[in-house]
Amino acid sequence: MRPMRTLPALLTATVLALPLVTAVASPLPEAEARTAAPASAWHHRLREAAPEGMVIGTAVAGGGHHEEQDYPDPFTHDRRYLRHMSQQFSSLSPENQMKWEFLRPDQDTYDFAAADAIVEYAEANGQVVRGHTLLWHSQNPDWLEEGDFSREELRTLLREHITTVVGRYSGRIHQWDVANEIFQDDGELRTEENIWIRELGPEIIADAFRWAHEADPSAELFLNDYNVDGVNAKSDAYYTLAQDLLEQGVPLHGFSTQGHLSLQYPFPGDLEDNLRRFDELGLNTAITELDVRMAPDGRHGRPSWDQLAQQADYYRQALEACLNVEGCRSFTIWGFTDKYSWVPHFFEDEGYATVMTDRFQRKPAFYALLRTLAHAG
């Protein structure tokens, strides 16, 4: 049976009115001009258009590649960025600030400053938080990956980390990505890359969920990965794992697909079918990191009208797939402005993946989400 959980009361709290965004002096690209909404539509916000019980989220930029860029941390320095984030979204996901390498600079030290700031900001603005992530093969500190630990020491390290981190935010985190990217695309476990699975065996996955649940019984606990949008070898592996964990009585509450899409590939038309089969297991589902990247083919190296229209259609289809599945109540885009998107730093010659330009102008994709939410609501 799907766990019935109530969003924290703070989600429905009244948020202090913030000034509306003013248009910038530079003109909109052709596509944005052609899809510009009436002036009154600028008062509409994604979080307000969403159906009751549905949270609309964004990643909170910071850490990761941002530390290497020639601008200060967006979350602590960009007031315009913060204004849009509080106005448009009812859920926040730390992009990097809750990963091991940021929380654990050394074995005996936790640095919660950035994570605490995000949680406190969300609470002040009537937003929930998705915790990301507890067990992963990437972005682990060197002291962990290169340390000479016994099996028992590693198990103790993981349990202590999960208990400390989840316990610190008990009652304040809506959903946790407990196990992140544990399968390869062929459906095989990452037995070499993932230090936890390699050294402790696959059973550590169930233990991680048990420890997280003990630390915060109110949080929804998820499996999360990329390239599991449709029905394929990788999502089949998660389906089998989910069945096994549920049969063992493991406190698994949800399955989520990240949704990092590209215009180079067709939209995953079986996304809804894939989410629904997990829903039928009694699990909640979510889209947790949606963006739609492209190699721009318009004038001056910018996206063409056709590309922006296609991007908007991908965003719309992803949201509709989630809305059509009863237990899909969390929809998160991985950043909302190209100004701070991770995509250009990891995909050569691709970018423009978010719903706003680097000057916070709203793209057709933004309006596609807004209209789809308003229609569903």
Buried (B, 14 or more C-beta within 10 A) or exposed (E): EBBEBEBBEBBEEEBEEEEEBEEEEEEBBBBBEEBBEEEEEBEBBBBBBBEEEBBBBBBBBBBBBBEEEEEEBBBEEBEBBBBBBBBBBBBBBBBBBBBBBBBBEEEEEBEBEBBEBBBEBBBEBBBBBBBBBBBBBEBBBEBBEEEEBEEEEBBEBBBEBBBBBBEBBEEBBBBBBBBBBBBBEEBEBBEEBBBBBBBBEBEBBBBBBBBBBBBBEBBBBBBBBBBBBBBBBBBBBBBEBBEBBBEEEBBBBBBBBBBBBBBEEEBBEBBBEBBBBBBEBBBBBBBBBBBBBBBBEBEEEBBBBEBBBBBBBBBBBBBBBBBEBEBBBBBBBBBBBBBBBBBBEEBEEBBBBBBBBEBBBBBBBBBBBBBBBBEBE
